[in-house]
Amino acid sequence: MLDRVIIIVMDSVGIGELPDAYIYGDEGSNTLGHIYRDIEGFSLPNLERLGVGNIEGTRYIRKSPAPVGCYGRAMEKSKGKDTITGHWEMTGIVLEKPFPTYPDGFPESIIERFENIVGCRVLGNTTASGTVIIEQLGKEHMKTGCPIVYTSADSVFQIAAHEEIISPKKLYGMCKEARNLLTGDHMVARVIARPFVGRPGRFTRTANRRDFSVSPPEKTLLDLAVEQGHVVSAVGKISDIFNNRGISRYVHTRNNSEGIQRTVDYMDDGTKGIIFTNLVDFDMKYGHRNNVEGYASALREFDEGLAVLMEHLADDDLLILTADHGCDPTTVSTDHSREYVPILAYGRHIKKDVDIGTRASFADIGATAAHVLGLKGCKIGKSFINLIIK
């Protein structure tokens, strides 16, 4: 009856702290709830209509008297709270050990090896906000040609460079070298290229960001789908997150609006299988910068786009909306937060107003997609399709 699953990840739109949030310093985090709390008159009519406010444990979010979708939330089994960990768990991989982080910068041994490979010294090697560090070191970078290396609370090795000094192509080459270098105990989740333009005092990052991720240690839902004859269409940074594995076709996007449009394009061409979309603006542009108003605006934009997505659903589609972690812009922290993620399901053959409860793992999303497509080999997660299908 169903032959296509569309998974939209609202990057960082968590809905309340997990029981173990205290281990990560995230007590009290509630990304979506706190935006409702702090923005007077805030509303997301289409998400509310699907039942986001009816999810167990949510606070401040407006409830619907008659949701047209199915709703619930998921706990994260994996250790960590980063993008890769969340997306991998959705597709059937639970990590027992978090990726390494570097609050004091990278060891000199790593930096020296990287400098020898790329043939120049680096600036920075510290934990920093990406927008702040290019203002601090951008002028020196332009004068010396030395790339800026920095990290964050996430497991990332980030390289920033002005596009007129180090071309994006050359920057990507540096990132690939760093990716090959960072193995074993220093296997960071992502090496990220951060190109920027402008002049001192007016630097801005460009849309030419690229992520160079580690490969999943086992087969994911996406691998299984492709191996068993289905098309996996990736939108946004999904192809980067999975290091292009289990991907039939992909498109990178500049913003959430383009991500929604490219998703609709894939929906309209009628190809069956999986469409997997990441909408990163919430996290990258607003969550990490504690920009509550900007985050709220991005949510409103998505809510309008959601109406378009729903209109373009085919009869045999299952739409699942979720998130990969939190990034509460109302807290002091600018880091990701360890939170429950929402699960909202909708389709022509999907029941209305069904509470799927609190799922034990993000992997239940992937297990459900596997169930719908009849995939064999999905080992982790429990499908909820029998609860929601008519």
C-alpha positions as CSV (number, residue, x, y, z in Angstrom):
1,M,0.0,0.0,0.0
2,L,2.9,2.4,0.8
3,D,5.9,2.5,-1.4
4,R,7.8,5.7,-0.5
5,V,9.0,7.2,2.8
6,I,9.9,10.9,3.0
7,I,11.9,11.7,6.2
8,I,12.5,15.3,7.0
9,V,15.0,16.1,9.7
10,M,14.4,19.5,11.3
11,D,18.0,19.8,12.4
12,S,18.2,20.6,16.2
13,V,14.4,20.9,16.8
14,G,14.4,19.0,20.1
15,I,11.3,18.9,22.4
16,G,12.7,18.6,25.9
17,E,15.6,17.2,27.9
18,L,16.3,13.5,28.0
19,P,16.6,11.8,31.4
20,D,20.4,11.7,31.0
21,A,20.7,15.4,29.9
22,Y,22.5,16.2,33.1
23,I,25.5,14.1,32.0
24,Y,25.9,16.5,29.1
25,G,25.2,19.7,31.0
26,D,21.8,20.1,29.3
27,E,19.4,20.1,32.2
28,G,16.3,22.2,31.4
29,S,16.9,22.3,27.6
30,N,13.7,22.4,25.5
31,T,14.4,23.8,22.1
32,L,10.9,24.1,20.6
33,G,9.0,24.5,23.8
34,H,11.2,27.5,24.9
35,I,10.7,29.2,21.6
36,Y,6.9,29.0,22.2
37,R,7.4,30.2,25.7
38,D,9.6,33.2,24.9
39,I,8.0,34.4,21.6
40,E,4.7,36.1,22.3
41,G,1.9,34.7,20.1
42,F,4.2,32.2,18.5
43,S,2.4,29.5,16.5
44,L,3.1,26.8,13.9
45,P,-0.3,25.9,12.6
46,N,0.7,23.0,10.4
47,L,2.9,21.3,12.9
48,E,0.3,21.8,15.5
49,R,-2.3,20.3,13.2
50,L,-0.2,17.2,12.8
51,G,0.0,17.0,16.6
52,V,3.4,18.3,17.7
53,G,1.8,19.8,20.8
54,N,0.0,16.6,21.7
55,I,3.3,14.7,22.1
56,E,3.8,13.2,25.6
57,G,5.9,15.5,27.8
58,T,5.8,18.6,25.6
59,R,5.5,22.0,27.3
60,Y,4.3,25.4,26.1
61,I,3.4,24.0,22.6
62,R,-0.2,24.5,21.5
63,K,-2.2,21.3,21.5
64,S,-4.6,20.3,18.7
65,P,-8.1,19.1,19.6
66,A,-8.1,16.8,16.5
67,P,-4.6,16.1,15.1
68,V,-4.6,14.9,11.5
69,G,-1.3,13.1,12.0
70,C,0.3,10.6,14.3
71,Y,2.7,11.8,16.9
72,G,5.3,10.7,19.5
73,R,8.8,11.2,20.6
74,A,12.1,9.3,20.6
75,M,14.9,8.9,23.0
76,E,18.5,8.7,21.8
77,K,20.3,5.4,22.7
78,S,23.7,6.4,21.3
79,K,26.2,8.2,23.3
80,G,26.5,11.8,22.2
81,K,24.3,14.6,20.8
82,D,25.8,15.4,17.4
83,T,24.4,15.4,13.9
84,I,26.1,12.2,12.7
85,T,25.1,10.3,15.8
86,G,21.5,11.3,15.5
87,H,21.2,10.5,11.8
88,W,23.1,7.3,12.0
89,E,20.8,6.1,14.9
90,M,17.7,6.9,12.8
91,T,19.1,4.5,10.1
92,G,20.0,1.6,12.5
93,I,23.4,2.3,14.1
94,V,23.7,2.9,17.8
95,L,27.1,4.2,19.0
96,E,28.3,3.0,22.4
97,K,31.2,5.4,22.4
98,P,30.9,9.1,21.5
99,F,33.1,10.7,18.9
100,P,36.1,12.6,20.4
101,T,35.9,16.3,21.2
102,Y,38.7,18.8,21.8
103,P,37.7,21.6,24.2
104,D,41.4,22.7,24.4
105,G,42.1,22.4,20.7
106,F,43.8,19.6,18.8
107,P,47.0,18.0,20.0
108,E,50.2,19.5,18.6
109,S,51.1,16.1,17.1
110,I,47.9,16.3,14.9
111,I,48.4,20.0,14.0
112,E,52.0,19.4,13.0
113,R,51.2,16.5,10.8
114,F,48.4,18.5,9.2
115,E,50.7,21.5,8.6
116,N,53.3,19.2,7.0
117,I,50.7,17.8,4.7
118,V,49.2,21.1,3.5
119,G,52.6,22.9,3.5
120,C,51.8,25.8,5.7
121,R,51.1,26.6,9.3
122,V,47.6,27.1,10.7
123,L,45.9,29.8,12.7
124,G,43.7,29.2,15.7
125,N,43.5,25.6,16.8
126,T,41.0,26.5,19.5
127,T,37.3,26.1,20.4
128,A,35.4,28.9,18.9
129,S,32.2,30.2,17.2
130,G,32.8,30.1,13.5
131,T,31.6,33.7,12.9
132,V,33.7,35.0,15.8
133,I,36.9,33.3,14.8
134,I,36.9,34.6,11.2
135,E,36.5,38.1,12.6
136,Q,39.4,37.5,15.0
137,L,41.8,35.8,12.6
138,G,40.4,36.7,9.1
139,K,42.7,39.7,8.6
140,E,45.8,37.7,9.5
141,H,44.6,34.8,7.3
142,M,44.3,37.1,4.3
143,K,47.8,38.5,5.0
144,T,49.5,35.2,5.5
145,G,47.4,32.7,3.5
146,C,47.3,30.4,6.5
147,P,44.1,28.5,7.0
148,I,42.1,28.8,10.2
149,V,41.6,25.6,12.2
150,Y,39.1,25.4,15.0
151,T,36.6,23.1,16.7
152,S,33.5,23.3,18.9
153,A,31.7,21.3,21.5
154,D,30.9,18.8,18.7
155,S,33.3,16.3,17.3
156,V,34.5,18.5,14.4
157,F,37.7,19.7,12.8
158,Q,36.8,22.9,11.0
159,I,38.9,24.7,8.4
160,A,37.9,28.3,7.5
161,A,39.4,30.2,4.5
162,H,38.6,33.2,2.5
163,E,37.5,32.2,-1.0
164,E,39.9,34.7,-2.6
165,I,42.9,33.4,-0.6
166,I,42.2,29.7,-0.6
167,S,39.7,28.6,-3.3
168,P,36.8,26.3,-2.1
169,K,38.3,23.5,-4.3
170,K,41.7,23.8,-2.5
171,L,40.0,24.1,0.8
172,Y,38.1,20.8,0.1
173,G,41.4,19.2,-0.7
174,M,42.8,20.3,2.7
175,C,39.7,18.8,4.4
176,K,40.2,15.5,2.6
177,E,43.8,15.4,3.9
178,A,42.5,16.1,7.4
179,R,39.9,13.4,7.1
180,N,42.6,10.9,6.1
181,L,44.7,12.1,9.1
182,L,42.0,11.9,11.7
183,T,41.7,8.2,12.4
184,G,41.9,5.9,15.4
185,D,41.6,7.7,18.7
186,H,41.3,11.0,16.8
187,M,38.5,9.9,14.5
188,V,36.3,13.0,14.7
189,A,32.8,12.8,13.3
190,R,33.2,15.5,10.7
191,V,35.8,17.6,9.0
192,I,34.1,20.8,7.8
193,A,35.1,23.3,5.1
194,R,34.0,26.8,6.1
195,P,34.6,29.2,3.2
196,F,34.0,32.9,3.7
197,V,34.2,36.2,1.8
198,G,34.3,39.9,2.6
199,R,36.7,42.2,4.3
200,P,37.8,42.7,8.0
201,G,34.7,43.7,10.0
202,R,32.4,42.4,7.3
203,F,33.2,38.8,6.8
204,T,30.4,36.4,5.9
205,R,30.4,32.6,5.5
206,T,29.3,31.3,2.1
207,A,27.0,28.5,1.1
208,N,30.0,26.5,-0.1
209,R,30.3,24.6,3.2
210,R,31.1,20.9,2.8
211,D,31.2,18.2,5.4
212,F,33.6,15.3,5.2
213,S,32.2,12.6,7.5
214,V,33.4,9.2,8.7
215,S,31.7,6.3,7.0
216,P,29.1,4.4,9.0
217,P,30.7,1.3,10.7
218,E,27.9,-1.0,9.5
219,K,25.2,-1.1,6.9
220,T,22.4,1.5,7.4
221,L,18.8,1.7,6.3
222,L,20.1,3.6,3.2
223,D,22.6,0.8,2.2
224,L,19.9,-1.8,2.6
225,A,17.5,0.2,0.5
226,V,19.9,0.7,-2.4
227,E,21.1,-2.9,-2.3
228,Q,17.5,-4.1,-2.5
229,G,16.6,-2.0,-5.5
230,H,15.2,1.2,-4.1
231,V,16.2,4.7,-4.9
232,V,17.5,6.9,-2.0
233,S,17.3,10.6,-2.7
234,A,19.3,12.8,-0.4
235,V,18.6,16.5,0.2
236,G,20.9,18.9,2.0
237,K,23.8,17.5,3.9
238,I,22.5,13.9,4.1
239,S,25.0,12.7,1.5
240,D,27.8,14.2,3.6
241,I,26.6,12.7,6.8
242,F,26.7,9.2,5.3
243,N,29.9,9.8,3.3
244,N,27.8,9.3,0.1
245,R,27.1,5.7,1.1
246,G,23.6,4.3,0.4
247,I,22.8,7.3,-1.7
248,S,21.4,7.0,-5.3
249,R,21.2,10.7,-6.0
250,Y,21.7,13.9,-4.0
251,V,21.5,17.6,-4.0
252,H,23.2,20.1,-1.7
253,T,21.2,23.1,-0.7
254,R,21.9,26.7,0.4
255,N,19.1,27.1,2.9
256,N,15.9,25.5,4.3
257,S,13.7,27.0,1.6
258,E,15.8,25.4,-1.1
259,G,15.8,22.1,0.8
260,I,12.0,22.1,0.9
261,Q,11.8,22.9,-2.8
262,R,14.3,20.2,-3.8
263,T,12.3,17.7,-1.7
264,V,9.2,18.6,-3.5
265,D,11.0,18.2,-6.8
266,Y,12.0,14.6,-5.9
267,M,8.5,13.9,-4.7
268,D,7.0,15.2,-7.9
269,D,9.1,13.0,-10.2
270,G,7.4,9.9,-8.8
271,T,10.5,7.9,-8.0
272,K,9.8,5.4,-5.2
273,G,12.0,4.5,-2.2
274,I,13.3,7.0,0.4
275,I,13.6,10.8,0.3
276,F,15.8,11.9,3.1
277,T,16.1,15.6,3.8
278,N,18.1,17.6,6.4
279,L,17.1,21.2,7.0
280,V,20.1,22.7,8.8
281,D,19.3,26.4,9.1
282,F,17.6,26.0,12.5
283,D,20.9,24.6,14.0
284,M,23.6,26.3,12.0
285,K,22.2,29.8,11.6
286,Y,20.2,30.3,14.8
287,G,20.6,27.6,17.5
288,H,24.4,27.9,17.8
289,R,24.1,31.7,17.9
290,N,21.4,31.7,20.5
291,N,19.2,33.7,18.1
292,V,15.7,33.0,19.4
293,E,14.0,35.4,16.9
294,G,15.9,33.9,14.0
295,Y,15.1,30.4,15.0
296,A,11.4,31.3,15.4
297,S,11.4,32.8,12.0
298,A,13.0,29.8,10.4
299,L,10.3,27.6,12.1
300,R,7.5,29.7,10.7
301,E,9.1,29.5,7.2
302,F,9.3,25.7,7.5
303,D,5.7,25.5,8.7
304,E,4.6,27.3,5.6
305,G,6.7,25.0,3.5
306,L,5.2,22.0,5.3
307,A,1.8,22.8,3.8
308,V,3.4,22.5,0.4
309,L,5.0,19.2,1.2
310,M,1.7,17.8,2.4
311,E,-0.1,18.9,-0.7
312,H,2.5,17.2,-2.9
313,L,2.2,13.8,-1.1
314,A,1.3,10.9,-3.4
315,D,-1.4,8.5,-2.2
316,D,1.2,5.8,-1.3
317,D,3.6,8.2,0.6
318,L,4.5,8.2,4.3
319,L,5.9,11.5,5.6
320,I,7.9,11.5,8.8
321,L,9.1,14.7,10.5
322,T,11.7,14.4,13.2
323,A,15.0,15.9,14.5
324,D,18.5,14.7,15.3
325,H,19.1,16.5,18.7
326,G,18.3,19.9,20.3
327,C,20.1,23.3,20.2
328,D,18.1,25.4,22.6
329,P,18.7,29.1,21.7
330,T,17.3,30.3,25.0
331,T,20.0,28.8,27.2
332,V,23.5,30.1,28.0
333,S,25.0,27.3,26.0
334,T,25.5,27.6,22.3
335,D,26.1,23.8,21.9
336,H,23.7,21.0,20.9
337,S,21.5,19.8,23.7
338,R,20.6,16.2,24.6
339,E,16.8,16.1,24.0
340,Y,13.9,14.0,22.9
341,V,13.1,14.4,19.2
342,P,9.6,14.6,17.8
343,I,8.1,12.1,15.5
344,L,5.2,13.2,13.3
345,A,3.7,10.9,10.7
346,Y,1.2,11.8,7.9
347,G,-0.1,10.3,4.7
348,R,-3.3,9.4,2.8
349,H,-3.2,5.8,4.3
350,I,-2.1,7.0,7.8
351,K,-4.6,7.2,10.7
352,K,-5.3,10.5,12.4
353,D,-4.7,11.3,16.1
354,V,-2.6,8.3,17.0
355,D,-0.2,8.6,19.9
356,I,2.8,6.3,19.2
357,G,4.2,7.2,22.6
358,T,7.9,7.5,23.6
359,R,10.1,5.4,21.4
360,A,13.2,3.8,22.9
361,S,15.4,4.8,20.0
362,F,15.7,7.0,17.0
363,A,16.2,3.7,15.2
364,D,12.4,3.1,15.3
365,I,12.1,5.7,12.4
366,G,14.4,3.6,10.2
367,A,12.8,0.4,11.3
368,T,9.4,1.8,10.2
369,A,10.8,2.9,6.8
370,A,12.3,-0.6,6.4
371,H,8.9,-2.2,7.2
372,V,7.1,0.0,4.7
373,L,9.5,-0.9,1.9
374,G,9.9,-4.6,2.8
375,L,13.6,-4.3,3.4
376,K,15.5,-7.2,4.9
377,G,18.5,-6.9,7.3
378,C,17.3,-4.1,9.6
379,K,18.5,-5.2,13.0
380,I,17.9,-2.3,15.3
381,G,14.7,-0.4,16.1
382,K,11.0,-1.3,16.3
383,S,8.6,-0.3,13.6
384,F,5.5,1.6,14.5
385,I,3.8,1.3,11.1
386,N,1.1,-1.2,12.4
387,L,0.0,1.4,14.9
388,I,-0.6,4.1,12.3
389,I,-1.6,2.6,9.0
390,K,-5.3,2.4,8.1
